[in-house]
Amino acid sequence: MVVGGLSDYSYTPLDTSKPSIRLLRLQRDEQGSISGWLEIFSLEDPKCPVFSNLSYVWGSKVYSHSILINGRPFPVLNSLHPFLETICDDQNLKQGWWWIDSICINQNAGSVAELERNTQVAMMRRVYEKSEKTIGWLGLGDDEGEQAILFLKVLATHKKRLDLLYQKRLVGEKGDKEEELGNDLSDRSKWGALEKLLLRPWWTRVWTLQEYLVPRKFVFQCGNERIDRRKLTQAMSAISSCRRIDETLLAHKAFQAPWIRRRVLQWYQRGAPIQLIGLMGYISDYKASDPRDRIYSVLGLVADRALAGIPRYQDSSVKVYSSLVKSFVESHQSLDIICFVDRFHGSEHSDVQPMLPSWVPDWRVKVQPWMVPAIAAQSGAKHVGSLRPLQFLYPEGRSHDIFTAGKSKAPLTYSFSTDLQKMTCQGIFVDLVDGIGGLKVVYTDEDGKDDGVAEVYPGVESTTIHRTFKASSANANSAYRTELDSQLASRYMDHIFRSLMLNRQDRYLGEDIPAKDFSYQEFQAFCLEAMETPVNVHPLFLDWFEHNRSLRIGCHSLEQICKAAQSPESKSFTNVDFMDISTHEKVFLSRFRDTTKWMARRLMTTNRKLIGMVPCRARKGDQVWILLGCSIPLILRKWGNRDGYQVIGECYLHGYMNGEIQDEVTNGVRRVEEICLL
C-alpha cells in the first residue's frame, strides 16, 4: 500500500474499535459516467452485505480518469479504470458490493490515513476470507489474451493424459513429441499467447499472492474470458508435463511465476505452516511499489506473522527490515536469518538505496527464485522453512538430518545498537579463505528472462600450497603431507564431492549422503569424461570444470587429484548419462546444478585446506566464522578501518557443519570471541 496523494476526497473515518471496512457500489449515471457510493460496514456485523474483491496491479500511479463517489470527484488509477467500466457494463457484476483497496482504503497523505492503512493491511486476510469471490483482473481482452484463457481450459482437460505420459517418460518410454502432445497442444501460436498472458505483471506482484490464496473462490478474468483457480491449477500441472516433453513450448519465466503460486497454494490449502523468511526467500523476484510490502503483503499467509508485528508505514524500509532480524533472533534464539544476506544484499554499485547493515537481508533486491534459497532453509529448520513439495514434508516424529554448526548449550548472547546499525554476538574464528574456484553466473533481465548476460568469477589460486589437510580428523596432530597417493586423493575427492552436494542427497537438504567407499565415483566420472571426451559432458558441468580444474588443494590441482583418486574395480559409473540433468533430483548432476547454478556457490579451500562452498562475492583472505546460534558457518570480511565485520554470506564447510567446532573449543584449540557485525 503506497500513499497516492491523489485527491482531496474526504473519507468518513472507520470505527477502529471494530473490524470495519468500506464497501463500494457502482453504476452509470444518466450521462453514462461511472458513479458510486462508499459505505462503512463491520465484518462482524451480520448485516454486512455479501461482497467481492478485486485483485489487480496498481502499476504506475497515474490518474487520468475520475468517477463520482458519494457525489464527489474521485481520481482512479489508470490500471483500475477499465475494470470499473467492466463492472458497470456486466449485469452480474454491477449488482454487488466491492472491496477495492485503492478506493476503499484512505490513500491520502497524513497520519490519519497512515494509521488507517496500518490497521487495514493487518486485517487484509480477513477481508479476503469474508468475501464471496475475488476476481483476478489480467487486463482488457485482446485476441491473444482471451485465446490464452481458452487454451488454459483446454490444457486442464488434458491433465490426466499428460500425467500418464510423463510417468512413461520416467521409465524411458519416449515417443514423437507432436504425437504425444496431440493437435490441441502443438499449436505454437497458442503457446505464444499463453506465454504473454503468464508474463503479465499480476503474476509477480507481492500483494496478489495473498489475494490469490486466501479467498474461497478466485476467478481470473481477461477481457470477457474467465477461468477459476481450480482449473488453472490443473492447467499448470498439464503445462509442466508438456514442458517435460518439449521445454521450448513455454519460457521458463512464464512457467515459473504461476508454478510458484501453485506450490504456495498447496501449502496453504493443506494447512502446512508457512514461515515468513522461507516464503520471502521463495518469492524472491516479486515486485512491490513499497519495499515494506515485501513483508507486509504476506503476513496473512504465514504462521509466524508476529515476527513483523502490526504494519508500520511510518517506519522506513531500513528500519522494518532491520527490526525483522532483531525480532527473529529474539523469538527463535537463532541467527539463521543472517544467512539470507548471501542472496539478498545490495552493494556499492547497486541502485537499491539506502544501504542496509550487512547482517540484514535486503528484500528489495530481486533474485532468481529457488525453493531452498539458503542452506539455512534446510528442510528440518522449521523456524526458517522452505516451500518444498508437500510429499517432502516430514510427518511429526520422523527424524531428519539438519546442520547445526553453531549449536551451543549456553544461552545465546547478542545485542543490537539502538539505531540497529550494529549487532554484537559471539563466534569462533575457523580459518581464512585461500583458493576459490571460478564460476560463470548467468543473469536474468528485469522480466526474468535469460538475457544471456553472464558474470564470470575467475578462480583465485591457493598460495599456501606447502601443506595439505590432515590425513584424518581423528589424527589432528599428525604431520601435514605433501605427496599425493591414491588414498589422500580419494579423501580430497570425497570432500569436494560432498561439498558440491552440500553433503545432502536431496535438493531440500533433508537427507545426509551416507558414508561409504567411492561415494564420489559419479563426480569422478564426470571429471574424467570432461578431460577425455568433453563433447559427451553436459555444458553446465563442462564449463564449471574448465573454471576449476586448476584449483589447487595443497600442492595439487583438482585435475591431478581426480586422476590419482581410487576408482571402484567394477567401473559401474561408466553407465552414467553425462548429459541428462533431469532424470532424478538425487543424481549428482541435478544436485550439482542446484548448488552451482541456483544457489551460485563456488568451491573453496582454506589455509588449513578445509574444503567448502562459498558465495560468489567471497574473496581470498575473507574469514570463516561459526557464530553461536547460527546453523551454518559464515564468511565475514574486515570492513576497512571500522571496528567490525561485514557479512558476506553463508558457507558450507565440510567437517564443521554439525557442531564439531565445540570439541575444538573444549580442547582449547579454538576460543569463543565477541564479534561486531556492521
Helices and strands as residue ranges (DSSP letters): E 20-28, E 34-42, E 51-55, E 65-69, E 72-76, H 81-89, E 97-99, H 101-104, H 111-122, H 124-130, E 133-137, H 143-157, H 159-170, H 177-181, G 183-185, H 188-198, G 201-204, H 206-213, E 218-222, E 225-228, H 229-245, G 247-249, H 252-270, H 276-282, H 293-296, G 299-301, G 305-307, H 317-332, G 336-342, G 375-377, G 390-392, E 414-416, E 423-436, E 439-444, E 450-457, H 486-500, H 521-532, G 534-536, H 539-548, E 552-553, E 556-557, H 558-564, G 572-575, H 588-593, I 594-598, E 601-606, E 611-615, E 623-627, E 634-638, E 645-650, E 652-653, H 661-666, E 673-677
